[in-house]
Amino acid sequence: MTTYFIVCCTCANAVEAQRIATVLVEERLAACANIFPSICSIYRWEGKVESAEEWLLFIKSAEPHYPRLRDRITELHSYDTPEIIALPIIAGSEKYLSWLRGQL
């Protein structure tokens, strides 16, 4: 059975989020990517607590595509250390999962 997942990836701005999402879908590394605008991220970076406005991508894909998807995000991203976190989809409607599978 194929393992499906959602990759969370924060981006510096809307343009970057749109560009990464479009490339991943065009290259069939992702079936779909949702862009959540203007989130506030608070994190520790180089010893200091930072705050930034970011855009969050929810990228839907499947396990066989993860290595290339991760590499493409890294290539396209402006951050030195982009967030690339895969969360498993433990259940979903068969109709949606079938559609997802057909897009990859």
Secondary structure, DSSP 8 states (H G I E B T S, - for coil): ---EEEEEEEESSHHHHHHHHHHHHHTTS-SEEEEEEEEEEEEEETTEEEEEEEEEEEEEEEGGGHHHHHHHHHHH-SSSS---EEEE-----HHHHHHHHHH-
